[in-house]
Every structure is written in structure tokens, then in C-alpha cells.
Amino acid sequence: MASTIVVAMDGTSGSGKSSTSRRVASRLGLRYLDTGAQFRAVTAAMIDAGVDFAAADVAEQVAALAARPVVESGTDPDAPTITVDGHDVAERIRTQEVTDHVSAVASVPQVRQRLLDLQREIIGAGGIVVEGRDIGSVVAPDAQVKLYLTADPAARAARRTAENGAGDLDATQADLLRRDAIDSGRATAPAVAADGAVHLDTTPYTLEQVVDLVAGLVEQAGATSPEGSGRPA
């Protein structure tokens, strides 16, 4: 029998959400969904559509195009995929160009509603770890396990710079804090710790230690069935 657990993994950029979510899902035989990748995918589509991000009416431009991109997310934690209109955008969405504009796109209510519907469809009957910034508060408020990961800004910047393979540490930290301010201050679905979420500061821990902690919480919640979830490839 498949697990019906839903694990909501929220937190700040660079706090370890993605790595932790994927490893926990893989260890426990659950599916995995990166909602941030979906917002990045829509952002790439907006760039390709010619949205002028310097214009005063950028939100209106994005809203008018929000229904167009067809975003599909693969949920295998060992090989997650993301496509827009059938095209693989896994590498494209991690470019600086997309990073620079994703918060602006993610703040548009029409984009959030479109992706909220998609995210809930993917979550379905459960058996999944979902990461983002409003999972426990908006996307899956009834999730059996809710976590909110944070880390010291300097540690977050160091991790993000290491992930990218290069970059200026101070500039990376400034960009992370800028995105935090935008995401936490937006009118629609602001990034906040959900009621009942376990707050975990990952600064003093290794990734494996964080994975062990989170997997333990999921297992304590009666998360997994003896047979595993039988997640799709």
C-alpha cells in the first residue's frame, strides 16, 4: 500500500531545502516536487515571451501571459525533471537571468493560482515531499509534516556559491536577502513559517545530519508504508 504522507518543506533560499527534500524523498520512497523550479520555469517562459521587466506594468504583462506556458514536473527525487511546452528547461531555470526575475513573476497572483492548482494536482493522494516557500501555509496546509528551514545568511550564501561553482559571496548574500524581502512581503501567499511547522536552523549541521533529522520526523509521523510508495519514474 502506498504512503499518503505529505511533507511540506518551506524555508529560505540556501537553507538546504532542495538537497534535504530530495534525499529524504529518496530514502523513504516518496515522490518529490520542487515548486520553485515551476516558478522559475514560468519566469523563463515570460522572458522568452518578451516581457519587459523594467516596465511599470510588468505585473500586468505577466498576468496576461500566465495561462500560456505548459509546465510539467517529474517527481522522481533521483532524477527530477522540469519542462515548458515540452522543452527541458532544467539548466535554463538556474541561470542568473531567471534568478533576477523569478521573484517578480512569483508575486503575480495569476501565476500563483495557476501553479497552486498544478501543485495540488501533483500532490494528489500524497506520498510526496514538496518544497517551496508557502507549502505548509498555502499549498498543502493539511500536510502531516511541516518544516521551515533557515540558516545564517553567510552560510546560505556560501552554499549557494558552492552550488553554482563560482560567484561573489557578498553579492550572492545580498541577492538572497533581496529575494527574502520580496517573497516575505508580497501580498499573495507570502513566504512564512506555517502554523505548526518545525523550525530547523541548518547552519550548524551537515546535509546528512539534516536529512537524518527530517527523515526521523517523517517516520515518527507514521509516514511510510512497509512497501514504500512505489513512486513513478
Buried (B, 14 or more C-beta within 10 A) or exposed (E): EBBBBBBBBBBBBBBBBBBBBBBBBBBBBBBBBBBBBBBBBBBBBBBBEEBEBEEEEBBEBBBBBBEEBEBBBBBBBEEBEBBBEEEEBBEBBEEEEBBBBBBBBBBBBBBBBBBBEBBEEBBEEBBBBBBBBBBBBBBBBEBBBBBBBBBBBEBBBBBBBEEEEEBEEEEBBEBBBEBBEBBEEBEBBBBBBBEEBBEBBBBEBEEEEBBBBBBEBBBEEEBBBEEBBEBEE
